[in-house]
């Protein structure tokens, strides 16, 4: 799984990864799996989490800056569920 874009930041999980591929505002992220590529905008960041949004699928992700479990929301951040365990590369 090689990105077609430069990678500025990367969080991997067992079957794929999340990669920051632009430094624009909002920064653009890709999730690459063995079968698909999904696109996210970085909508917020603090010392603990990076908040990503895929408006086309109504999905929000919280990625822990230090690695650990991501959280996913499909209801506009009203509720969050554990998702992938990630580590920073």
N, C-alpha and C positions, 0 to 999 in steps of 0.2 A: 504494500500500500504506500505509494509515493505520491505526495501532493504535487500538483501542478503549479503551486504558488510558493513563494518563500514562507517559511514558518517562523513566526516571532515568539511563539509560546506554544507549548504542547503538553497535553494531559492524556495519558494513555490508559486504556482498560484492556481486558483480555482479548476482545475481538475487534478493537479499533482504537480511535483516538479523536480528541477534540484539538484543533489547531487554530491559533490566531494567524490569519493570513493577510491582514492589512493593518496598518496603523492609523487609518482614517478614523473619524468620529462620525457615527459609531464604528468601532472596529468590527471587522467581519471575521467570523469563525466558521470552520467547516468541521463536521463530524464525518469521519470516514470509517466505514465498516468494510467487510469483505465484499459486500454487494451493493452498497449505496453511499451517496454523499448527501449530507444534509447541510443547510446553511442557516447560520444564526447571526444576529447582531448582538454585540455587547452593549447592554443598556445601563449597567451600573457595575461598579467595582469598589470594594473597600478592602481593608487589610485581611479579611477572612474569606470573602467569596467574590466570584465573578458571576454576574447575572446575565444569562444569555436568553434570547428570545427568537423563536422561529414562528413568525406571524402566519406563515402559510399553513402551518399545522396546529396553531394555537398551543404551542408548547413553550414553557419556560424552564430553564435549568439553572440551578445554583451549583457552581463548580468551586470546591474548596481550594483556595490558593496553595495550601500546604499539602494537598492530596487528601484522600479519604473518600467518603461516599458523597456522590452528587445527589441532588434532590430534583425531582421533576414535578411540575404542576401543569395540569391541562385545564384548569378552571380560573385562569387569570391571577394566579398566585394566592388564591383563597386557601388552598391546602397543598401540602407537599408530601411526596412519597420518596423513600430511598430508591436510588436508581443504580448507577454503576459505581464501583470502587475504582478510583483513578489515582495515578501517580504522575508527578511532574517529571518531564524529561528535559 
